[in-house]
Amino acid sequence: MRLADTFAALKATNQKAFIAYVAAGDPSFDLSLEVMHSLAEIGADVIELGLPFSDPLADGVVNQMAADRALRSGMSTARTLDLIRAFRSKNTKTPLVLFTYLNPIFTYGFGKFQKEAVEAGADGILLLDLPPDEASLSEELAENHGLSHIRLIAPSTPPERVKFLAEQSEGFIYALSRSGVTGGHSAPAETIPALVAAIKAHTDTPVCVGFGISNPEQAAMVAKSCDGVIVGSAIVKQVELNLTNPAQAVKDFTKPLIDAIR
């Protein structure tokens, strides 16, 4: 209910969501926890938590390096659940969405992971390499223990597939501002309004836009045509540049982006 309640409250006050992505355990368990709390303190509406994986094919170099730092610090799938529990011991309100690939949670046990993630305090999951129509072909992969399954829709997604993904969406839809891997190396596409409109023609699920958003001006521009803005690599870069005190650096960088969409 945290995701639904958050978006309902934002809609009631005509505000847009700010969704912040960070890698779990980057650069360490304790410092990562501080970063998560700092994001909640400055008004991030949802936190996307990347589950460290050794082969993150959809990620650009910034997020790849973050996953590597996390893995070298001792993070694992089980420790990511511990991180969620630690966050929930002080924050029971901010929704948490897991951003992951199938491999680590399939190895852990697909149903077991979802069940324990919900018990730990996670609210949603974005499985980058498990298309929903393929998941439905497997009894195990079709399991859902209460996590909202977030769907990705790209500018290149065919109209009939946009309809399919939108109609069975949960939580919110992650609309990509452009094709490619994660990273803030290019400005958001000018086609965002049309993409969001095409998605909204088939669903009332909130549509949030990410990929390539790295400054307040871009955030404000994107927010005009969607329900929320997602910023990942630009925030993760602040961790990379400030490994001894990433929480403060993340706060200083992210607060102007949040203010820009309010």
Residue pairs with C-beta under 8 A, 6 or more apart in sequence:
2 93
2 94
2 95
2 123
3 46
3 95
3 97
3 123
3 124
3 148
3 171
3 172
4 171
6 17
6 45
6 46
6 95
7 17
7 172
7 206
7 227
7 228
10 16
10 17
10 45
10 227
10 228
11 206
11 227
15 261
15 262
16 223
16 226
16 227
16 228
16 229
16 261
16 262
17 45
17 46
17 172
17 206
17 208
17 227
17 228
17 229
18 43
18 44
18 45
18 46
18 219
18 228
18 229
18 231
18 257
18 258
18 261
19 44
19 45
19 46
19 47
19 48
19 97
19 172
19 208
19 210
19 228
19 229
19 230
19 231
20 39
20 44
20 46
20 47
20 48
20 230
20 231
20 232
20 235
20 254
21 47
21 48
21 49
21 50
21 63
21 99
21 210
21 230
21 231
21 232
21 233
21 235
21 236
22 32
22 35
22 36
22 39
22 47
22 48
22 49
22 50
22 66
22 232
22 235
22 236
22 239
22 250
23 32
23 49
23 50
23 52
23 63
23 66
23 67
23 69
23 70
23 236
23 239
24 32
24 49
24 50
24 51
24 52
24 70
24 75
24 79
24 80
24 83
25 32
25 52
25 69
25 70
25 71
25 73
25 74
25 75
25 79
25 80
25 83
26 32
26 35
26 52
26 66
26 67
26 69
26 70
26 73
26 75
26 236
26 239
26 246
27 69
27 70
27 73
27 239
27 243
27 246
28 73
29 73
29 74
29 75
29 79
29 82
29 83
29 86
31 243
31 246
31 247
32 70
32 83
33 83
33 86
33 87
34 246
34 247
35 239
35 246
35 247
35 250
36 47
36 49
36 83
36 87
36 91
37 87
37 90
37 91
37 247
38 247
38 248
38 250
38 251
39 47
39 235
39 250
39 251
39 254
40 47
40 91
40 93
40 94
41 251
42 251
42 254
42 255
42 258
43 255
43 258
43 262
44 94
44 254
44 258
45 94
45 95
45 228
46 94
46 95
46 96
46 97
46 172
46 228
47 94
47 95
47 96
47 97
48 96
48 97
48 98
48 99
48 126
48 230
48 232
49 80
49 83
49 84
49 96
49 97
49 98
49 99
49 122
50 56
50 63
50 66
50 67
50 99
50 100
51 77
51 80
51 98
51 99
51 100
51 101
51 104
51 105
52 67
52 70
52 71
52 75
52 76
52 80
52 104
53 67
53 100
53 101
53 103
53 104
54 67
54 71
55 101
55 103
56 63
56 64
56 67
56 101
57 101
57 129
57 181
58 101
58 128
58 129
58 181
58 182
59 67
59 181
59 182
60 180
60 181
60 182
60 183
60 185
60 233
61 183
62 182
62 183
62 184
62 233
62 236
62 237
62 240
63 182
63 183
63 232
63 233
63 236
65 240
66 236
66 239
66 240
69 240
75 83
77 104
77 105
77 107
77 108
77 113
78 108
80 98
81 116
81 117
81 120
82 120
84 96
84 117
84 120
84 121
84 122
85 120
85 121
87 96
87 121
88 120
88 121
92 121
95 123
95 124
96 121
96 122
96 123
96 124
97 122
97 123
97 124
97 125
97 126
97 148
97 150
97 171
98 117
98 122
98 124
98 125
98 126
98 147
99 126
99 128
100 125
100 126
100 127
100 128
101 127
101 128
101 129
102 127
102 129
102 130
105 113
105 114
105 127
110 140
110 141
110 143
111 140
111 143
111 145
114 125
114 143
114 144
114 145
114 146
114 147
115 145
117 125
117 145
117 147
118 145
118 146
118 147
122 147
123 147
123 148
123 171
124 147
124 148
124 149
124 150
124 170
124 171
124 172
125 147
125 148
125 149
125 150
126 149
126 150
126 151
126 152
126 174
127 135
127 149
128 152
130 141
132 149
132 151
132 165
132 168
133 164
134 141
135 141
135 142
136 142
148 170
148 171
149 170
149 171
150 169
150 170
150 171
150 172
150 173
150 174
151 165
151 166
151 168
151 169
151 170
151 173
151 174
152 165
152 173
152 174
152 175
152 176
153 162
153 165
153 166
153 173
153 174
153 175
153 176
153 195
153 199
154 175
154 176
154 179
155 176
155 177
155 178
155 179
155 189
155 191
155 195
156 179
157 165
159 198
162 198
162 199
162 202
163 202
165 173
166 173
166 199
166 200
166 201
166 202
166 203
166 205
167 202
167 203
169 203
169 205
170 205
171 205
172 205
172 206
172 207
172 208
172 227
172 228
173 199
173 203
173 205
173 206
173 207
173 208
174 208
174 210
174 230
175 192
175 195
175 196
175 199
175 207
175 208
175 209
175 210
175 226
176 209
176 210
176 211
177 188
177 189
177 192
177 209
177 210
177 211
177 212
177 213
177 222
178 186
178 188
178 189
178 211
178 212
180 211
182 211
182 232
182 233
183 211
183 212
183 233
184 212
184 213
184 214
184 233
184 234
184 237
185 212
186 212
187 212
187 218
188 209
188 211
188 212
188 213
188 218
188 221
188 222
189 195
189 212
192 209
192 222
192 225
192 226
193 224
193 225
196 207
196 209
196 225
196 226
197 225
199 207
200 207
206 227
206 228
207 226
207 227
207 228
208 226
208 227
208 228
208 229
208 230
209 222
209 225
209 226
209 228
209 229
209 230
210 229
210 230
210 231
210 232
211 230
212 218
213 219
213 222
213 229
213 230
213 231
213 234
213 257
214 231
214 233
214 234
215 234
215 257
216 256
216 257
216 259
216 260
217 260
219 229
219 231
219 257
219 260
219 261
220 260
220 261
222 229
223 229
223 260
223 261
229 257
229 261
231 254
231 257
234 253
235 250
235 253
235 254
238 246
238 249
238 250
238 252
238 253
238 254
239 246
239 249
239 250
241 249
242 248
242 249
242 250
